[in-house]
Amino acid sequence: MSNQPSKRYQSFAEFYPYYLQEHSNPVCRRLHYVGSLLVLVILAYALYSGQWFWLLALPVVGYGFAWIGHFVFEKNRPATFQYPLYSLMGDWVMLKDAFTGRIRF
């Protein structure tokens, strides 16, 4: 497994290229996309139905798919452990970039 970066990122713009490098495996990226999209579906359902207990599933689903991608396919440690906010932002920007064709789906 690759280690976390030795440098400390001062901005998301500086962090994002590293984030993409850590998601070079297409299966890992796709698992991130599935987890992120399921988070949106569960959130919409909880808001629509008023069944708020579904919100407890959000971190399990979101992180579960992503971490399987990292540990099984990418063979690295998720950047979430060192950069939780930047990593969360990276998930959504990477999904947007996939949908807009900026990066390979």
MDTraj code that builds the backbone (N, CA, C; nanometers):
import mdtraj as md
import numpy as np

residues = "MET SER ASN GLN PRO SER LYS ARG TYR GLN SER PHE ALA GLU PHE TYR PRO TYR TYR LEU GLN GLU HIS SER ASN PRO VAL CYS ARG ARG LEU HIS TYR VAL GLY SER LEU LEU VAL LEU VAL ILE LEU ALA TYR ALA LEU TYR SER GLY GLN TRP PHE TRP LEU LEU ALA LEU PRO VAL VAL GLY TYR GLY PHE ALA TRP ILE GLY HIS PHE VAL PHE GLU LYS ASN ARG PRO ALA THR PHE GLN TYR PRO LEU TYR SER LEU MET GLY ASP TRP VAL MET LEU LYS ASP ALA PHE THR GLY ARG ILE ARG PHE".split()
xyz = np.array([
    [0.0836, -0.1184, 0.0000],
    [0.0000, 0.0000, 0.0000],
    [0.0875, 0.1239, 0.0000],
    [0.0471, 0.2200, -0.0810],
    [0.1243, 0.3442, -0.0827],
    [0.0964, 0.4237, 0.0437],
    [0.1923, 0.5032, 0.0793],
    [0.1794, 0.5855, 0.2001],
    [0.1171, 0.7191, 0.1664],
    [0.0790, 0.7903, 0.2691],
    [0.0266, 0.9248, 0.2531],
    [0.1395, 1.0166, 0.2090],
    [0.1061, 1.1283, 0.1469],
    [0.2098, 1.2190, 0.0992],
    [0.2902, 1.2780, 0.2139],
    [0.4168, 1.3069, 0.1862],
    [0.5001, 1.3655, 0.2913],
    [0.4767, 1.5157, 0.3033],
    [0.4263, 1.5788, 0.1953],
    [0.4016, 1.7230, 0.2031],
    [0.2617, 1.7492, 0.2566],
    [0.2423, 1.8681, 0.3059],
    [0.1126, 1.9097, 0.3595],
    [0.0480, 2.0034, 0.2578],
    [-0.0699, 1.9686, 0.2100],
    [-0.1393, 2.0494, 0.1103],
    [-0.2070, 2.1683, 0.1767],
    [-0.1902, 2.2846, 0.1159],
    [-0.2439, 2.4081, 0.1717],
    [-0.3751, 2.4510, 0.1077],
    [-0.4121, 2.3879, -0.0043],
    [-0.5365, 2.4231, -0.0717],
    [-0.5922, 2.3004, -0.1426],
    [-0.7215, 2.3051, -0.1709],
    [-0.7824, 2.1949, -0.2443],
    [-0.7258, 2.1873, -0.3860],
    [-0.7015, 2.3014, -0.4485],
    [-0.6451, 2.3030, -0.5845],
    [-0.5100, 2.2321, -0.5888],
    [-0.4335, 2.2457, -0.4848],
    [-0.3042, 2.1791, -0.4744],
    [-0.3220, 2.0292, -0.4458],
    [-0.4249, 1.9953, -0.3688],
    [-0.4504, 1.8576, -0.3276],
    [-0.5117, 1.7723, -0.4393],
    [-0.5977, 1.8304, -0.5214],
    [-0.6775, 1.7517, -0.6167],
    [-0.5938, 1.6680, -0.7139],
    [-0.4839, 1.7166, -0.7706],
    [-0.4034, 1.6280, -0.8565],
    [-0.3530, 1.5041, -0.7813],
    [-0.3122, 1.5222, -0.6562],
    [-0.2725, 1.4070, -0.5740],
    [-0.3910, 1.3124, -0.5553],
    [-0.5083, 1.3689, -0.5283],
    [-0.6288, 1.2893, -0.5093],
    [-0.6572, 1.2037, -0.6328],
    [-0.6482, 1.2641, -0.7501],
    [-0.6720, 1.1885, -0.8740],
    [-0.5681, 1.0791, -0.8942],
    [-0.4450, 1.1074, -0.8592],
    [-0.3376, 1.0073, -0.8691],
    [-0.3696, 0.8859, -0.7805],
    [-0.4265, 0.9115, -0.6640],
    [-0.4608, 0.8045, -0.5710],
    [-0.5872, 0.7285, -0.6135],
    [-0.6487, 0.7708, -0.7240],
    [-0.7678, 0.7057, -0.7789],
    [-0.7451, 0.6681, -0.9245],
    [-0.6267, 0.6181, -0.9544],
    [-0.5935, 0.5851, -1.0924],
    [-0.6578, 0.4556, -1.1385],
    [-0.6924, 0.3668, -1.0467],
    [-0.7585, 0.2412, -1.0824],
    [-0.9045, 0.2684, -1.1170],
    [-0.9499, 0.2283, -1.2373],
    [-1.0877, 0.2578, -1.2778],
    [-1.1932, 0.1939, -1.1877],
    [-1.1660, 0.0768, -1.1334],
    [-1.2638, 0.0122, -1.0443],
    [-1.2780, 0.0930, -0.9161],
    [-1.1671, 0.1410, -0.8645],
    [-1.1713, 0.2247, -0.7442],
    [-1.2548, 0.3496, -0.7692],
    [-1.2286, 0.4160, -0.8819],
    [-1.3060, 0.5367, -0.9145],
    [-1.4545, 0.5042, -0.9259],
    [-1.4872, 0.3964, -0.9935],
    [-1.6282, 0.3608, -1.0129],
    [-1.6962, 0.3268, -0.8807],
    [-1.6247, 0.2635, -0.7907],
    [-1.6821, 0.2363, -0.6586],
    [-1.7084, 0.3676, -0.5842],
    [-1.6207, 0.4655, -0.6004],
    [-1.6457, 0.5977, -0.5425],
    [-1.7733, 0.6578, -0.6009],
    [-1.7884, 0.6465, -0.7325],
    [-1.9074, 0.7027, -0.7974],
    [-2.0344, 0.6352, -0.7464],
    [-2.0308, 0.5031, -0.7351],
    [-2.1483, 0.4298, -0.6849],
    [-2.1822, 0.4758, -0.5438],
    [-2.0810, 0.4833, -0.4579],
    [-2.1048, 0.5272, -0.3208],
    [-2.1611, 0.6683, -0.3147],
    [-2.1056, 0.7588, -0.3926],
    [-2.1532, 0.8974, -0.3924],
    [-2.2963, 0.9078, -0.4433],
    [-2.3262, 0.8364, -0.5504],
    [-2.4625, 0.8405, -0.6049],
    [-2.5629, 0.7778, -0.5087],
    [-2.5233, 0.6697, -0.4424],
    [-2.6124, 0.6091, -0.3424],
    [-2.6352, 0.7035, -0.2248],
    [-2.5343, 0.7789, -0.1866],
    [-2.5510, 0.8788, -0.0810],
    [-2.6592, 0.9780, -0.1211],
    [-2.6566, 1.0236, -0.2451],
    [-2.7582, 1.1182, -0.2920],
    [-2.8979, 1.0561, -0.2921],
    [-2.9069, 0.9306, -0.3340],
    [-3.0364, 0.8610, -0.3365],
    [-3.0907, 0.8447, -0.1950],
    [-3.0065, 0.8006, -0.1036],
    [-3.0494, 0.7804, 0.0353],
    [-3.0887, 0.9142, 0.0987],
    [-3.0108, 1.0179, 0.0738],
    [-3.0426, 1.1498, 0.1274],
    [-3.1776, 1.1981, 0.0743],
    [-3.1992, 1.1835, -0.0550],
    [-3.3270, 1.2253, -0.1145],
    [-3.4428, 1.1453, -0.0547],
    [-3.4228, 1.0153, -0.0372],
    [-3.5283, 0.9324, 0.0199],
    [-3.5585, 0.9743, 0.1639],
    [-3.4551, 0.9978, 0.2425],
    [-3.4759, 1.0383, 0.3820],
    [-3.5506, 1.1711, 0.3889],
    [-3.5132, 1.2652, 0.3039],
    [-3.5815, 1.3941, 0.3022],
    [-3.7258, 1.3809, 0.2561],
    [-3.7496, 1.2986, 0.1548],
    [-3.8836, 1.2807, 0.1000],
    [-3.9754, 1.2067, 0.1980],
    [-3.9215, 1.1015, 0.2582],
    [-4.0043, 1.0152, 0.3430],
    [-4.0118, 1.0613, 0.4882],
    [-3.9164, 1.1427, 0.5294],
    [-3.9105, 1.1818, 0.6693],
    [-3.8567, 1.0718, 0.7594],
    [-3.8021, 0.9665, 0.6999],
    [-3.7425, 0.8569, 0.7770],
    [-3.5938, 0.8882, 0.7982],
    [-3.5699, 0.9663, 0.9020],
    [-3.4379, 1.0233, 0.9252],
    [-3.3315, 0.9206, 0.9619],
    [-3.3729, 0.8027, 1.0077],
    [-3.2739, 0.7008, 1.0445],
    [-3.1907, 0.6590, 0.9236],
    [-3.2424, 0.6796, 0.8023],
    [-3.1654, 0.6477, 0.6818],
    [-3.0384, 0.7324, 0.6718],
    [-3.0375, 0.8472, 0.7363],
    [-2.9192, 0.9324, 0.7327],
    [-2.7980, 0.8643, 0.7977],
    [-2.8250, 0.7708, 0.8881],
    [-2.7152, 0.6955, 0.9506],
    [-2.6395, 0.6102, 0.8498],
    [-2.7048, 0.5770, 0.7395],
    [-2.6410, 0.4941, 0.6370],
    [-2.5453, 0.5739, 0.5482],
    [-2.5558, 0.7063, 0.5495],
    [-2.4761, 0.7872, 0.4572],
    [-2.3254, 0.7630, 0.4686],
    [-2.2664, 0.7721, 0.5879],
    [-2.1213, 0.7493, 0.5936],
    [-2.0830, 0.6040, 0.5640],
    [-2.1685, 0.5114, 0.6020],
    [-2.1391, 0.3695, 0.5760],
    [-2.1340, 0.3437, 0.4261],
    [-2.2344, 0.3942, 0.3550],
    [-2.2407, 0.3744, 0.2099],
    [-2.1307, 0.4538, 0.1402],
    [-2.1199, 0.5813, 0.1746],
    [-2.0209, 0.6656, 0.1085],
    [-1.8786, 0.6164, 0.1278],
    [-1.8410, 0.5931, 0.2508],
    [-1.7051, 0.5473, 0.2776],
    [-1.6862, 0.3992, 0.2468],
    [-1.7889, 0.3198, 0.2647],
    [-1.7771, 0.1750, 0.2413],
    [-1.7325, 0.1423, 0.1005],
    [-1.8018, 0.1952, 0.0022],
    [-1.7644, 0.1688, -0.1366],
    [-1.6254, 0.2232, -0.1672],
    [-1.5978, 0.3443, -0.1195],
    [-1.4682, 0.4065, -0.1466],
    [-1.3544, 0.3253, -0.0846],
    [-1.3705, 0.2836, 0.0376],
    [-1.2622, 0.2122, 0.1045],
    [-1.2403, 0.0742, 0.0455],
    [-1.3441, 0.0089, 0.0004],
    [-1.3247, -0.1184, -0.0709],
    [-1.2400, -0.0927, -0.1953],
    [-1.2720, 0.0159, -0.2657],
    [-1.1934, 0.0505, -0.3842],
    [-1.0469, 0.0714, -0.3523],
    [-1.0191, 0.1395, -0.2417],
    [-0.8793, 0.1660, -0.2063],
    [-0.8072, 0.0414, -0.1582],
    [-0.8647, -0.0287, -0.0641],
    [-0.7938, -0.1414, -0.0033],
    [-0.7844, -0.2624, -0.0960],
    [-0.8877, -0.2859, -0.1782],
    [-0.8898, -0.4060, -0.2622],
    [-0.8305, -0.3797, -0.4009],
    [-0.8649, -0.2691, -0.4633],
    [-0.8257, -0.2464, -0.6023],
    [-0.7089, -0.1491, -0.6176],
    [-0.7126, -0.0400, -0.5476],
    [-0.6078, 0.0612, -0.5610],
    [-0.4847, 0.0229, -0.4798],
    [-0.5064, -0.0523, -0.3732],
    [-0.3990, -0.0977, -0.2828],
    [-0.3269, 0.0212, -0.2180],
    [-0.4063, 0.1189, -0.1733],
    [-0.3485, 0.2316, -0.1015],
    [-0.4401, 0.2698, 0.0142],
    [-0.3935, 0.3597, 0.0941],
    [-0.4688, 0.4056, 0.2114],
    [-0.5483, 0.5291, 0.1721],
    [-0.6783, 0.5312, 0.1989],
    [-0.7586, 0.6482, 0.1603],
    [-0.7033, 0.7781, 0.2195],
    [-0.7039, 0.8811, 0.1373],
    [-0.6560, 1.0128, 0.1813],
    [-0.7464, 1.0720, 0.2890],
    [-0.8642, 1.0150, 0.3074],
    [-0.9585, 1.0607, 0.4105],
    [-0.8941, 1.0637, 0.5483],
    [-0.8036, 0.9705, 0.5739],
    [-0.7439, 0.9621, 0.7062],
    [-0.6563, 1.0828, 0.7378],
    [-0.5951, 1.1427, 0.6346],
    [-0.5084, 1.2578, 0.6578],
    [-0.5737, 1.3894, 0.6151],
    [-0.6599, 1.3830, 0.5145],
    [-0.7243, 1.5030, 0.4596],
    [-0.8754, 1.4810, 0.4482],
    [-0.9483, 1.4746, 0.5583],
    [-1.0902, 1.4399, 0.5513],
    [-1.1747, 1.5377, 0.4694],
    [-1.1565, 1.6667, 0.4867],
    [-1.2386, 1.7628, 0.4131],
    [-1.2012, 1.7658, 0.2654],
    [-1.0728, 1.7727, 0.2354],
    [-1.0294, 1.7735, 0.0956],
    [-1.0715, 1.6442, 0.0248],
    [-1.0660, 1.5320, 0.0939],
    [-1.1064, 1.4058, 0.0324],
    [-1.2557, 1.4034, 0.0027],
    [-1.3355, 1.4520, 0.0945],
    [-1.4795, 1.4604, 0.0714],
    [-1.5076, 1.5511, -0.0488],
    [-1.4411, 1.6647, -0.0533],
    [-1.4570, 1.7544, -0.1680],
    [-1.4107, 1.6848, -0.2958],
    [-1.3012, 1.6117, -0.2874],
    [-1.2472, 1.5414, -0.4034],
    [-1.3441, 1.4399, -0.4599],
    [-1.4166, 1.3704, -0.3718],
    [-1.5164, 1.2725, -0.4193],
    [-1.6182, 1.3388, -0.5105],
    [-1.6685, 1.4539, -0.4678],
    [-1.7739, 1.5214, -0.5451],
    [-1.7187, 1.5873, -0.6699],
    [-1.5982, 1.6437, -0.6620],
    [-1.5383, 1.7039, -0.7806],
    [-1.5027, 1.5954, -0.8817],
    [-1.4522, 1.4823, -0.8353],
    [-1.4189, 1.3721, -0.9257],
    [-1.5449, 1.3196, -0.9949],
    [-1.6552, 1.3088, -0.9218],
    [-1.7815, 1.2647, -0.9822],
    [-1.8267, 1.3653, -1.0876],
    [-1.8202, 1.4929, -1.0551],
    [-1.8561, 1.5978, -1.1520],
    [-1.7659, 1.5905, -1.2744],
    [-1.6361, 1.5720, -1.2522],
    [-1.5418, 1.5634, -1.3635],
    [-1.5688, 1.4413, -1.4515],
    [-1.6144, 1.3328, -1.3912],
    [-1.6490, 1.2136, -1.4710],
    [-1.7727, 1.2408, -1.5558],
    [-1.8735, 1.3031, -1.4971],
    [-1.9967, 1.3321, -1.5711],
    [-1.9755, 1.4359, -1.6808],
    [-1.8819, 1.5263, -1.6616],
    [-1.8568, 1.6293, -1.7629],
    [-1.7509, 1.5871, -1.8653],
    [-1.6941, 1.4670, -1.8474],
    [-1.5963, 1.4158, -1.9431],
    [-1.4543, 1.4644, -1.9211],
    [-1.4314, 1.5335, -1.8118],
    [-1.2960, 1.5831, -1.7830],
    [-1.2008, 1.4696, -1.7468],
    [-1.2529, 1.3673, -1.6783],
    [-1.1740, 1.2479, -1.6499],
    [-1.2515, 1.1263, -1.6965],
    [-1.1809, 1.0170, -1.7154],
    [-1.2424, 0.8941, -1.7632],
    [-1.3347, 0.8361, -1.6562],
    [-1.4499, 0.7916, -1.6987],
    [-1.5476, 0.7339, -1.6070],
    [-1.5008, 0.5966, -1.5667],
])
top = md.Topology()
chain = top.add_chain()
for i, resn in enumerate(residues, 1):
    res = top.add_residue(resn, chain, resSeq=i)
    for name in ("N", "CA", "C"):
        top.add_atom(name, md.element.get_by_symbol(name[0]), res)
traj = md.Trajectory(xyz[None], top)
